[in-house]
């Protein structure tokens, strides 16, 4: 073998060794299927958003994108799974805003195996979902004032939420404090069973996002009394805000975001963020999200990081002040 061939072979072997030793993100990511972990059962809002994003992301990256439901402990089980996964861009967490506060409500702390604020790589905040105070058949209230008057009378009222420590639960207790009421919280394992019991007249009120109640509004089976955002929602512009009705200190908005394990390379973060920002601009995605009661957001990873940290601090304080805990 002549000298030039030996040199060429040495260079080839060196390049091969360098490629093999390079971190996985450098090896033409993505080169295999991507998993979107949802820490809740199939059929809920977060699951529906994840499946919508999975379809679009798969088309863009040329690899299968699958949804893996890992429910339990208000999302802690699925979140912990992602926190411990390799930071290679192949395992992502699609999380509702309960992600920020679940550990506080469950009092698991660091024992759950992850740091909510610093233990993940934020990718993008995908959506915001306004929360509505809703009256069912057992309430009969058509306005928030009517509901408050009923609650202040001798008649006991209760409200359903999709789970202890959820943003809906927090909103209910913040409203109780602001209005000087004692409406009882009734937690359910998800949105669907909560709505079903309100429709069935077993629970008079609920706090929920817009999508699950939309089919029942034209018939009047469910009546949205107020929205807990700083401005009226484009999803239901005729529904007043709690601030308009005199409860200026009660504002809770649910959101959805995508996180990766801590340490994901900036290159993959940038690529994923760009893909999701484009997906959130697609007309069919916007329309499907509206059906779910979600408004597309997008933006930088830093925006998600700030939102998550702010909710952890603010609602962590509220949870402790109001004594909110898992039932």
C-alpha positions in Angstrom: 0.0 0.0 0.0 1.5 3.3 -1.0 1.9 6.3 1.3 -1.1 8.3 -0.1 -3.4 5.3 0.3 -2.2 4.7 3.8 -2.9 8.4 4.6 -6.4 8.2 3.1 -7.2 5.1 5.0 -6.0 6.6 8.3 -8.2 9.7 7.7 -11.2 7.5 7.0 -10.7 5.5 10.1 -10.2 8.6 12.2 -13.4 10.1 10.8 -15.3 6.9 11.5 -14.0 6.8 15.1 -14.9 10.4 15.6 -18.5 9.8 14.3 -18.9 6.8 16.5 -17.7 8.8 19.6 -19.8 11.8 18.8 -22.9 12.5 20.9 -26.1 11.0 19.4 -27.5 14.4 18.5 -24.6 14.9 16.1 -25.4 11.8 14.2 -27.9 13.2 11.8 -30.8 13.7 14.2 -33.4 12.4 13.9 -32.4 9.0 12.7 -35.1 7.0 14.6 -38.6 7.4 16.0 -39.4 10.3 18.4 -41.6 9.7 21.5 -43.9 12.3 22.9 -44.7 11.4 26.5 -48.1 12.4 27.9 -48.3 12.0 31.7 -52.1 11.6 31.5 -54.6 9.0 30.1 -55.5 9.0 26.5 -58.5 11.1 25.5 -57.8 14.3 27.4 -56.8 17.7 26.1 -53.0 17.2 26.5 -53.2 13.8 24.8 -55.2 15.3 21.9 -52.7 18.1 21.4 -49.8 15.6 21.5 -51.4 13.5 18.8 -52.0 16.5 16.6 -48.3 17.6 17.1 -47.0 14.1 16.5 -48.6 13.8 13.1 -47.3 17.2 11.9 -43.8 16.7 13.4 -43.5 13.3 11.8 -44.1 14.7 8.4 -41.6 17.5 8.9 -38.7 15.3 10.2 -39.3 12.2 8.2 -39.5 9.9 11.2 -42.3 8.3 13.1 -43.5 10.3 16.1 -45.4 8.3 18.7 -47.4 9.3 21.7 -46.7 7.3 24.9 -49.3 7.8 27.7 -47.8 7.3 31.2 -50.5 8.5 33.6 -50.5 8.6 37.4 -49.8 10.9 40.4 -51.1 14.1 38.7 -48.4 13.7 35.9 -45.5 13.1 38.2 -44.9 9.5 36.9 -44.6 10.6 33.2 -42.6 13.7 34.0 -40.2 11.6 36.1 -39.8 9.2 33.2 -38.8 12.0 30.8 -36.4 13.6 33.3 -34.5 10.3 33.5 -34.4 9.7 29.7 -31.3 10.3 27.6 -31.0 13.9 26.4 -30.8 12.9 22.8 -33.9 14.5 21.3 -35.9 11.2 21.0 -38.0 11.6 24.2 -40.1 14.7 24.8 -42.7 15.6 27.4 -46.0 17.3 26.3 -47.1 18.9 29.6 -50.1 20.9 30.8 -49.4 23.6 33.4 -50.2 21.1 36.2 -46.5 20.1 35.5 -45.4 23.2 37.5 -47.3 22.4 40.6 -48.0 18.7 40.9 -45.1 18.0 43.2 -46.2 20.7 45.6 -49.7 19.4 45.8 -48.6 15.8 46.2 -45.8 16.9 48.6 -43.4 14.7 46.8 -40.6 17.3 46.3 -37.3 16.0 45.2 -38.4 12.5 46.0 -40.2 12.3 42.6 -36.8 12.4 40.9 -36.8 15.7 39.1 -36.5 19.5 39.5 -39.5 21.2 37.9 -37.7 24.5 37.2 -34.1 23.3 36.4 -34.4 19.6 35.6 -35.7 19.9 32.0 -34.8 21.6 28.7 -37.7 23.8 27.7 -38.6 23.6 24.0 -41.7 25.7 23.4 -45.0 26.9 25.0 -47.5 25.5 22.5 -50.9 26.8 23.8 -52.9 28.6 26.4 -56.3 27.5 27.5 -58.6 29.9 29.3 -60.5 28.5 32.3 -64.2 28.9 32.7 -66.5 28.8 35.7 -69.5 26.7 34.4 -73.0 26.1 35.7 -74.7 22.8 35.2 -78.4 21.6 35.4 -78.2 21.1 39.2 -77.2 24.8 39.7 -79.7 26.5 37.5 -77.6 29.7 37.7 -77.4 31.7 34.5 -75.0 34.4 35.8 -72.1 34.4 38.3 -74.1 36.7 40.6 -76.9 34.1 40.8 -74.5 31.4 41.6 -72.8 33.5 44.3 -76.2 34.3 45.9 -77.1 30.6 45.9 -73.8 29.7 47.5 -74.4 32.4 50.2 -77.8 31.1 51.0 -78.4 27.9 53.0 -78.0 25.8 49.8 -74.6 24.0 49.7 -72.8 24.0 46.3 -69.9 22.0 45.0 -67.7 22.2 41.9 -66.0 19.5 39.9 -62.4 19.6 38.7 -60.3 17.1 36.7 -58.1 16.5 39.7 -56.6 17.8 42.9 -54.0 20.4 42.4 -55.0 21.1 38.8 -55.2 24.7 37.7 -59.0 24.3 37.8 -58.8 23.3 41.5 -56.6 26.2 42.3 -59.0 28.6 40.5 -61.9 27.2 42.4 -60.2 27.8 45.8 -59.0 31.3 44.8 -62.5 32.2 43.9 -63.8 30.8 47.1 -61.4 33.0 49.1 -62.1 36.1 47.0 -65.9 35.7 47.2 -65.9 34.6 50.8 -67.6 31.3 49.9 -67.1 27.6 50.8 -68.1 25.8 47.6 -66.8 22.3 48.0 -64.3 20.8 45.7 -65.1 17.4 44.1 -62.0 16.0 42.3 -62.3 13.6 39.3 -59.7 11.6 37.4 -59.9 13.7 34.2 -62.1 16.2 32.4 -64.6 13.7 30.9 -65.9 12.2 34.1 -66.1 15.6 35.7 -68.2 17.0 32.8 -70.4 13.8 32.8 -71.4 14.3 36.4 -72.1 18.0 36.0 -74.3 17.1 33.0 -76.0 14.4 35.0 -76.9 16.9 37.8 -74.7 15.2 40.4 -72.4 18.3 40.8 -73.8 21.8 40.1 -70.6 23.6 38.9 -67.3 22.9 37.3 -64.1 24.8 36.3 -62.8 23.6 33.0 -61.3 24.7 29.6 -63.5 25.6 26.7 -63.2 22.6 24.5 -65.1 20.0 26.6 -68.0 22.3 27.3 -68.5 23.7 23.8 -70.8 21.0 22.5 -73.3 21.6 25.4 -73.5 25.4 25.1 -76.0 25.8 22.3 -78.6 23.7 24.1 -78.0 25.5 27.4 -77.1 22.3 29.2 -74.0 24.0 30.4 -73.6 27.8 31.0 -70.3 29.5 31.2 -70.5 32.1 34.0 -67.1 33.7 33.8 -63.6 33.3 32.3 -60.5 33.6 34.6 -58.3 35.4 32.2 -57.3 39.1 32.2 -59.3 39.6 29.0 -62.3 38.0 27.4 -61.6 34.9 25.4 -61.9 34.9 21.6 -63.4 31.4 22.1 -66.4 32.8 24.0 -66.3 36.6 23.7 -69.7 37.1 25.3 -68.5 35.6 28.6 -67.3 38.2 31.1 -64.0 37.9 33.0 -64.0 37.4 36.7 -62.2 40.8 37.0 -65.2 42.5 35.2 -67.5 40.9 37.7 -65.6 42.3 40.7 -63.0 39.5 41.4 -59.9 41.2 40.2 -57.5 39.0 42.1 -58.6 35.8 40.6 -56.8 34.9 37.4 -55.6 31.5 36.4 -54.8 30.4 32.8 -53.9 26.8 31.9 -51.1 26.3 29.3 -49.4 23.5 27.4 -45.7 23.2 26.7 -43.0 20.8 25.4 -39.9 19.8 27.5 -36.9 17.6 26.9 -34.6 16.0 29.4 -32.0 18.3 30.9 -28.9 18.7 28.7 -30.4 18.5 25.3 -28.0 20.1 22.7 -28.8 23.7 21.7 -28.8 22.5 18.0 -31.7 20.1 18.6 -33.5 22.6 20.8 -33.3 25.2 18.0 -34.5 22.7 15.4 -37.4 21.4 17.5 -38.5 24.9 18.4 -38.5 26.0 14.8 -40.6 23.0 13.7 -43.2 23.5 16.4 -43.4 27.2 15.7 -44.2 26.4 12.1 -46.7 23.7 13.1 -48.5 26.2 15.3 -49.1 28.5 12.4 -50.8 25.8 10.2 -54.4 26.7 9.6 -55.7 23.2 10.2 -53.7 23.0 13.5 -55.1 26.3 14.7 -58.7 25.2 13.9 -58.3 21.8 15.6 -56.7 23.5 18.6 -59.7 25.8 18.8 -62.0 22.8 19.0 -60.0 21.7 22.0 -60.3 25.1 23.6 -56.6 25.9 23.1 -55.1 29.0 21.5 -51.7 28.5 19.8 -48.8 30.4 21.3 -45.3 29.5 20.1 -42.2 31.5 20.8 -38.8 30.8 22.3 -37.7 28.2 24.8 -37.0 31.0 27.2 -40.6 32.0 27.2 -41.7 28.6 28.4 -38.9 28.6 31.0 -40.1 31.9 32.5 -43.8 30.8 32.4 -43.0 27.5 34.2 -40.8 29.2 36.8 -43.4 31.9 37.5 -46.2 29.4 37.9 -44.1 27.3 40.2 -43.4 30.3 42.4 -46.9 31.9 42.3 -49.1 28.9 42.6 -46.7 27.2 45.0 -47.4 30.1 47.3 -51.2 30.0 46.7 -51.3 26.2 47.3 -49.6 26.7 50.7 -51.7 29.7 51.6 -55.0 27.9 50.8 -54.0 24.5 52.1 -54.6 22.8 48.7 -53.5 19.2 48.7 -54.3 15.9 47.0 -57.6 14.4 48.1 
